[in-house]
Amino acid sequence: MRDNKKIKENFFRLVQIMDRLRAPEGCPWDRKQSAETVKNYLLEETYEVIAAVEDDNSDQVCEELGDLLFLIIFLSLMYEEPEAFNINDVMESIAAKLIRRHPHVFGAERVAGAEEVRDRWHKIKREEARQRGENGSFFASVPRNLPALLRAQRIGARAARTGFDWENADSVWEKLDEELSELKEACNRNNPAHIRDEMGDVLFTLVNLSRHLHINAEEALRLTVDRFIRRFDEMRGTLEKDGRPLEEFTLEEMDAVWEKVKDSV
């Protein structure tokens, strides 16, 4: 059972630890860090949380979430030092945002289901941006530093909510055939810039096909890369048992073992 009192005590203790690490008599490494350096660790730790979730390892998820929480508090403390904001402001801000964007829970509004909740959420976000005087790109709410596949899928979904989308997956397949033909034509002309652009169009269309098939393109590719690594390492281990390095085997020999390990790894 969750102990709210203990949660408050542990959170405050963690903030105190961070204060101590950043103090003049604290840790030289922690004192040396800046928002610019910490942001890189933040991204890395986020992916480690994702990996632990995908491995279905609850102990590892707990540990990685701790690392991520540490960095969130660390970054907040850095902004507190010049009195920009503090961790309390961060918590107040997200609490207010959650209440504001869930009027069907904290207010009198009613919704028919999850789809309507999503639509209202984005409508509220647009109104918040308008009130802040933000009249830039329609896609401004999609972070530009997202991994390219994930960003492409978010952009496609954002556009689709306006009705600017293919009717169904079959229509996307037709577009993919068209884009592949254009890529082949660019390759035949041997124009590097044109090839790059056409390859981008193919990838963007594939991402939109994933969206229509209800597949997360970023996750699908990440899992495929992980699977390739496991199979490659298994193939290498099998072939190198006699002491010969992998580079000495022919492609045919590698392919033969690859086909055998595919079903087991």
Buried (B, 14 or more C-beta within 10 A) or exposed (E): EEEEEEEEEEBEEBBEEBEEBBEEEBEEEBEEBEEEEBEEBBEEBBEBBBBBBEEEEEEBBEBBBEBBEBBBBBBBBBBBEEEEEBBEEBEEEEEEEEEBBBBBEEEEEEBEEEEEBEEBEEEBBEEBBEEEEEEEEEEEBBEEEBBEBBBBBBBBBBBBEEEEBBEEBEBBBEBBEEBBEBBEEBEEEEEEEBBEEBBBBBBBBBBBBBBBEEEBBBBBBBEEEEEEEEBBEBBBEEBEEEEEEEEEBEEEEBEEBBEEBEEEB
